[in-house]
Amino acid sequence: MSSLSNSAVAPLSTPLAAFHTKTGARLGSWFGCSLPNDFGDWLAEYRSLHESVALLDKNYRAYLDFAGPDRVRYLNAILTNNIKDLRENHGTISLFLSPQGRILAEIETQAHPEKLFCVSYASIREPLIAALDKYIIMDDVTLTDRTDDFASLALEGPKAALLAEELTGVDPADLAELETRVVSVQRIPCRLGKRSPGGAASAEFLVDRSRAEALWNILFEAARKHGGGPAGYQALSATRIEQGIPWYSYDFGEKQIPHEAGLQDSHISYTKGCYTGQEIVERVRSRGQVNRVRVTLKYDAPQPPAPGTALFSEGKEAGHTTRSAFSPALNAPIGMAYVRREKSNPGSVVELAEGASQATVLATPIA
């Protein structure tokens, strides 16, 4: 199967782009979409994520509906995780693999009444739909692109669950991971979902695209009252690296198989039966190892290295960087990278170039 990213078309911009610009945000390119880089002070935004509550614009998503009596059987046969046992209003995270086991897409699947609702990335929306459609052969399944219909906003941080409960009456901490509930926020209907990046329950709101700005304003005022505010992707990227959470298209993609990316425990079911790419996944699992793995690094350098920067050990190439940022928690540059398996244990050291700065493998999450 051909690459999805190579055939991707121009992605969507957040529906809040004009609003963000008007209110002073600096937009940047994240996940191939125009999203807030920061709202004027990325370190203050980082503190909101870690100490109070941060409001996030998550509009890099693609949304797909799957209806029809064969929808569960169809998705269960092409995704890596267990779809057939999903209860209503529950969700799971999966990978869509090539027959060679390479990662083509990351897809979250939610069981809604009479349909399965999938969330992926706008940057690969059209080629992903085409690739998924090829597997609908004899199945009674209808795939509908709903990307233009919805927007997503999120509250994250130690006060996020409290604030979500105040606004909706539902405490995300009481839900299972990726479980959702239909709620309203000051008469704006939306679907509240639980995610726990770094271990703390956070809240994500799926809302009609036309109501995104109104919901943003409500969440913004509520976050301010709790000592927080909006946060951009500079702060979020640093936080995710500290948490050890990889991003699709940055830290894993078509060049990796799940075990290299460290996704074998979170994105794969080993009891569900056959799916596309399963033979490779099982072969790697039975062999027990891969040659290169994803790690988190702390850099002994003044600036975070650029993506793709080569890493060396004893004069030989040992890996490469994928994404980096400045970590306020460590007061140093950190990043994600792929390194040879023997250099992947915490405390292992690699070099950015001969005689240049070094990088040390870290255990995550970073407190």
Secondary structure, 3 states (H helix, E strand, C coil): CCCCHHHCCCCCCCCCHHHHHHCCCEEEEECCEEEEEECCCHHHHHHHHHHCCEEEECCCEEEEEEECCCHHHHHHCCECCCCCCCCCCCEEEEEEECCCCCEEEEEEEEEECCEEEEEEEHHHHHHHHHHHHCCCCCCCCEEEECHHHEEEEEEECCCHHHHHHHHHCCCHHHCCCCCEEEEEECCEEEEEEEECHHHCCEEEEEEEHHHHHHHHHHHHHHHHHCCCEECCHHHHHHHHHHHCCCCECCCECCCCCHHHHCCCCCCCCCCCCCCCCHHHHHHHHHHCCCCEEEEEEEECCCCCCCCCCEEEECCEEEEEEEEEEEECCCCEEEEEEEEEHHHCCCCCEEECCCCCCEEEEECCCCC
